[in-house]
Amino acid sequence: MCSYREKKAEPVELLQLDGYTVDYTDPQPGLDGGRTFFNAVKEGDTVIFASDDEQDRILWVQAMYRATGQSHKPVPPTQVQKLNSKGSTAPQLDAPISQFYADRAQKHGMDEFISANPCNFDHGSLFELVQRLTLDHRLNDSYSCLGWFSPGQVFVLDEYCARYGVRGCHRHLCYLSDLLERAENGAMIDPTLLHYSFAFCASHVHGNRPDGIGTVTVEEKEHFEEIKERLRVLLENQITHFRYCFPFGRPEGALKATLSLLERVLMKDIVTSVPQEEVKTVIRKCLEQAALVNYQRLSEYAKLEENVGRLVTPAKKLEDNIRLAELVIEVLQQNEEHHAEAFAWWSDLMVEHAETFLCLYSADMDAALEVQPPDSWDSFPLFQLINDFLRMDCE
């Protein structure tokens, strides 16, 4: 027997087992480092060993028994000893660990569930609860998972569905519902993940499963229509707030995947493509609203409203407007740099979005210029700023 220090290849102590007798022993009070104990004795010299569980102890004792060549064969304890006869159910520490956990399960009332008949439970609702709690745990991780389960979690959920006959359509509908709830509360959920589950459910509802054997219940069909509407509203809201839902184009590819999913959601069934003009109308409406949202937030950021109710000099008003023009140009440049690629199929709509955004600014610019003295040259820096941007933009 050898004793090693952590991460060291050479032993620090050696013990020749020849002449020793190994056997199981009772718990050793005051000793730490193990749950079950055994010892080796030789001419009054005793060495005590410990292991974490009963099975490990049995394996060690058997190996040492073969090494010592002793005539006495150690017999493992087979019964759990109680602390006293007055009803205490806590097992001794040298009891088999399996029995220890069994007693603990009985103490907490788990044995009733373990011995229950699985056919007497509604596994659809139980699975929905398990999946929701698993998703909560996953989203509380220290890194962003965007709603994807870990491989281990997927294995457990797959096993549950296989064992208890949970329908695949029901599983993905519940998953979609949970993901939408988190997304509606501001969590970032990968649109590709939403697309996978939505396509799976749509193939069942519209009867176009590749294997031809997909079925759907009336309840699932109604649930699907409800989720489809919620998903459409969420996607339109994300496109309207694309600067804030996908800042600087992050997560990479998410905005493009959102636009693709919106097109899928607008389809009447799984095989009939939605007319491009219909998709274009929806996106145009979102981008028109986005121009208003972006400009309102930009105006609040520039703090133009703080001058309301106070006498503002023309020079101050022009200064604020020049600062606002710089912010407007910065926003349009960021849109081109980080979001234009996602809207490549609808580049004309992005041009309309930019024009609407500039029109909203022009109203504030006109108001600032109207109060300027007619013989003032102070407004020319503003014209130069805007002209330089428009000239570069045309190029």
N, C-alpha and C positions, 0 to 999 in steps of 0.2 A: 504494500500500500504506500502511495506517494502523496505528499502534500506540496501543492504548487502555489506560488503567489500569482496574483492576477497578471495575465499577459506575459508570463515568464515560461520559458521552455524547460528550464532545469528545476528539478524538485528541491525543496528546502529541507524535507524530512523524508526518511525511508523507514518502513516497518516490515520486517520479515514475518510472514504469517505462520511459518513453520512452528508447530508446538502450541499455537493459540487455539482456543475453542470459541466459536462464534455462536451467538444466540440472540433472540429477540429480548428486549428489555422494556421495563415500564417507563413512563415519562420521567424526565429528569428535571425537577424544579430548579429554576435559576439559570438554566442553560438556554441560550438563544441560537437561532440559525436553522432550526428544523422543527417538524411537527411529530415525526415518529423516530424511535430510537432503537439501536441495537449495539451490542458490545462484543469485544474480543478479550478473552481472559487467558493468562498464562502465569501459573505459579504465583497467584496473588496480584499480578500486574494487570490492570483493567484499562482498556482504551474504549471510550464511548464514541459512537458515530451517530449522526442524525441525517434524515432525509425529509423531503417535502411532502411525500405522500406514501401510502401503504404499498403500492405496487413497486415503487422505486426501492423501498426498504427490502421487499421480498427478493428482488433481483440482486441487490447487493449481498444479502445474506447467503443466497444460493451460490453466488460466485465465490464468496469467501469460504463457504463450506467445502467447495470443491478444491480450493487452494490449500486449506489447512489439512485435509485428509482425516479429519476427526471422525470418530465412530458415531457420535451422537448427531442425529439429523434434526436441525431446528424445525419446529412446527409453528407456522404463523398463527397469531390469535384469530379466532373465527367468530367470537361473540363480542358485541358492544357492551362494555361495562358502564353502568349508570353511576352517577355520583352518589345517589342514595336511593332508598326505596320509597321515598315520599312523592314520587311523581316527576322528578327532574328528568327532562328528556335530552339534556346536553350530553353528548358522548365524550368518553375519555379521549385524550389526544392520541393514544396509540390505537384507536379504533380504525378500521378501514375507512379511507376518505370517502369512498362511494356511499357508505352508510352514514357518514357524517353529513354529507350534503342531502341525503335522503331524509334524515331526521330534521334538518333545517327546513327543507321544503315542506315537510309535514307541519312543522311549527308555524309556518307562514300561510298554511292553507293551500299550497300549490299542488298537493297530491290529488286534490279533488279535480283539478283541471287536467293533470297528467293522466288520470284514469278515466276521464270523461269520453263519451262516444263522439267522435268527430262529426258524425252524421246529424247530430242534434243541434249544430251551431250554424248560424248564417255566416258562412265564410266570406261572402261578398262584402258585407259591412265590416267584418273583422279585418279583412285584407286592406280595405280602405283606410282604417285606423292605423294599421301597421305601416302602410306606405306613407301616410301623412307624417307620422312621428319620425320615420326614417328620414324623410325630406327635411323636417325641422332640424334634426341632428346634423344632417349633411350641410345645410346652409349656415349652421353655426360654426363650421370649421374655420380655422385661422386663415385659410386661403379661399379664393373665389372659385366655386365649382360651377356657377351659372346654371344650377339645377340638375346637373348630371349626377347620378348615383356612382359610388365607387364600385369596382368589380365585385368586391365581397358582398356589398348590399344588393347588387343585381342578382348574385347567385342565391342569396337567401329568399328574395322576392320570387325569383323563378321557381325555386323549390317549393315555396308555399303554394303557388298557383298550380304546379304540377301535382302536388299531393292532394289538394283539397278542391280541385276542379274550378278554380276561379277563372272566369271567362276573360280572354285577352282584351276584348272590346271594353268590358267593364273596367279592367285594370288601367287601360290607357285613358279612358274618360275620367277616372278618378285622378290620375296623374295630371292630366290637362287642367282639371279644375283646381288642384292644389297649386300648380305652377302659375295659373292665371291669378289666383288670389295673392300670391307673393309678388307677381309683377305689378298688379294693380296697387300694391302697397309700396312700390318703389324699388323692389329688389330687381337686380339685373338677371334675366333669364335668357339663355341662349335661344334665339329664334329657330335655329336648326333643330334643337331638341323639341320645341313646340311643333315644328313641321313634321317630324317623324311620327309623333303620337297622333297628330291630327290626320295625317295621311292614312295611318293604320285604321283609325276609327271610320274615316270616310269610306275606305274600301269595304268595310263591313256594312255600313248604313246604305251605301248605294249598290251593294251586291256585286261588286267587281273584284272579289278576291282572286288572286292569281291561281290558287288551287281550286277555286270554284265551290268550296264547301263552307265558306264563311256564313255565319248566321248572326242575327241581331234581334234583340227583344224590343217590344214597344217602348219600354222604359228607357232603354239605351238610346233609341232613336230620338226620343224627346229630349233626353239629356244632351245628346250630340247637337241638336239644333240650338239649345240654350248656350252651350259652350261656343258654338260657331259664332253666335252674335256677340258674345262677350269678347271673343278673340278679335273679331273685326273692329270693335270699338277700341280695344287696346292698341291694335296695330295702327289705326288711324291717328290715335292720340300720340303714339311714339313718333310717327312720321311728322306730325304737326310740331312736335317738340324735339326734332331730330338733333338740334344743337345741344340739347341738355340730356337727352337719353343716350346719345352716342357722341360724347364730347371728343373733339379732335379725331373723329372716326373710330373710336374705340368702343367696345372690343372690335378688333379687326374683322371686317366682313359682316358684322352684325346688321348694319343698316341695309346692305344689299340683300341679306337673307330675310330681313323683315319685309322688304318690298316683294320678294319672291313669294313669301308666305301669304301676304295680302292678296296677291293674284290667285293663289290656290284657294283661299277662303272665299273669294268672290265667285268661284266656279259653282255652277248649279249642281253638277255631279262630278264624278272623278275623271270622266273621259272627255267631256265637252269643254273645250277651252272657252274662257270668258272673252268677249270681244275686247280688243285692245282699247277701243275708244271708251268703253265703260271703265276700264282700269285707269285710263288717263284722266277721266273726269274726276274720279275719287282722289287721285294723287294731286290734281290741280287744286281741288278744294282744300286739301291738307296744306299744300304749300302756300296758298293764299292766306290761310289762317296762320301759318308759320311766320309769314312776313309781319303780320300784325303783332303776334306774340313776341317775336324777336325785337321789333322796334320798341314796343312798350317796355320790355326789360332793359333795353339799351338806354332809353330815356330816363328810366328810374336810376340806372347806374350812373348816368351823367349828371343826375340831380338837378335837372332843369326845373322840376316842380318846386324846389325849395324857394324859388323866386316869386312864386304865386302870392299875391296879396301885398307885395312890397314894391316900392318904386325902383325899377331897374333902369340903369342908364343904357343908351344905345350901345356904347362901347362894351359894357359888360355883357349885353345880350349877344353881340357879335362874337365876343371871346368865347362864350359858352357854345355858340353855334359852330365855331371852328373846331372846338374840342369834340363836339358831337359828330361833325363830319369825319374827323380822324377815326372815331370809333366805328362809324358806319362803313368806312372803307376797310377797316381791319376785319369786320364781320364778313363782308363780301369776299375778301381774300381768303379767310379761313374756310368759308363754304366751298370755294373753288379748290382749295388745297386738300381738304379732308373729306368732303362729302360729294363732290362732283362725280367721282368715279362710280359711286353707288347709283346715282341717278343718270348714268350714261344712256340708258334707253329712253329717258325722258329729259334730255338736255334742254329742249325748248321750254319745258316747264320750269327748269331752274333759272332760265333767262327771264321768264315771266315773274318768277319769285323775286329775283334781284331788282327788276323794274318796279314791282309793287313796293318793295322795301325802300327804294330810292324816292318813289312818289310820296311815301309817308314822311320821309326826311324833308323833301322839298317844301312841304307845307310849313314846317318849322323854320326852314331857311328863308322862305318868303316873308314870314312874320318878322324875322330879325332884320331883313334888308329894308323893309318898309319904314322902320323907325330910324334908319340911318340918315344923317344930313345929306342933302343932295350934292354938296360939294366935297364929300368925304372920299378919300381913296383907301380907307381902312379895310374895305370889303374885298379888295383885290387878292390878298393872300388866300381867302376862302375860294375864290374863283380858280386861282392857280392850283390849289389842292385838288379840287374836283376835276378840273380839266386834265391834270396829270394822270389821275386815276383812270378817267374814261379813255384817254389816249392809250395808255398801257393796256387797258382791258380790251380795246378794239384790236390791238396787235396780237 
